[in-house]
Every structure is written in structure tokens, then in C-alpha cells.
Amino acid sequence: MRSLYRRLLKAGEEGSMMQRCLTVNSLSDSLTYGLRLLRLHRGLTTVDAMAQQTPWWRVGRRARQGLTRRYYAWSLQSLRLQLRSRNAIADVLVYLLFITICFLLYEIYYTCRIGVNRAEERYRTLAIPIIQTLDALEAAQARKRELRKEMENDIVRER
């Protein structure tokens, strides 16, 4: 893969484009696209070399070479566009996944917060009778202590 990258860099491809666009795909697809790019670059340089060697009065041959050159250039641009669009789609899908996960985490938090609020309200409504019962028990114990003290005081007075 590294030798393919080096050959593509020598052929004139951008390093950042190859790094981002080729690595989005699987290894076999990346190799396939890289080899196609290399084949198209080789074909384009071959046609350019032949066009430079062709005399100017061979109009038919030069026109055919021009059409062949346009074919290779168009194929290169088409393949680059395809790779970049796949890269853009992959980036958008990653961003959408991130946003979806954040949204789901927020919804989970919101749902848990609603459950906690309802539990707190239910606890408050259920806690009122419990608190009243506990207060009544404390008051009863306090009265019991007071009555016991009064009884002890009465017993002490009677003696």
C-alpha cells in the first residue's frame, strides 16, 4: 500500500486526498481504486508523450490522441469525484452518528430526570403521612415521659 501511495504521489495525486479518500474504503477497495488511479495516470502520461512526438501535420492522429487524453483526464476526474463523494458521505454519516448518540444520551438523561422527579413527588406525597405518624409517635413518647415524671412526682409527694 505504501509503494502504491508513493507511486501515486509521483504521478501527481494529492497526499491528503489519498490519505482521506482512499482509506475510507476497505483495504481491497483502496488497492483497487489506487491501482485504477495509477493506471489512468500512466495512460495520461503515455498519451501526452505520444502527442509530443507526433508531428503537427498529423491532424487525425493528434485529434485521436486529444480524445484519448480527454478520456483519461475525464476518467481521473470522475474517479477522484467518486472517491471524494464517498469520503464526504462517510464523514456525514460519522457526524450523524455522533449527533444521534448525543441526542440519545440527552433523551436518556431527560427520561431518567422525569422518573426521578416523579419518584421525588411520590415520596413527598407518601412521606407526609409517615412524617405525621413519626411526629405523633414522638409526641406520644414525650407525653408518656411527662406522665411518668408526673407520676414519680406524685409518688414522691405522697411519701
Sequence and secondary structure as in RCSB ss.txt:
>XXXX:A:sequence
MRSLYRRLLKAGEEGSMMQRCLTVNSLSDSLTYGLRLLRLHRGLTTVDAMAQQTPWWRVGRRARQGLTRRYYAWS
LQSLRLQLRSRNAIADVLVYLLFITICFLLYEIYYTCRIGVNRAEERYRTLAIPIIQTLDALEAAQARKRELRKE
MENDIVRER
>XXXX:A:secstr
 HHHHHHHHHHT  HHHIIIIITTS HHHHHHHHHHHHHHHHHHHHHHHHHHHS TT HHHHHHHHHHHHHHHHH
HHHHHHHHHHHHHHHHHHHHHHHHHHHHHHHHHHHHHHHHHHHHHHHHHHHHHHHHHHHHHHHHHHHHHHHHHHH
HHHHHHHH 
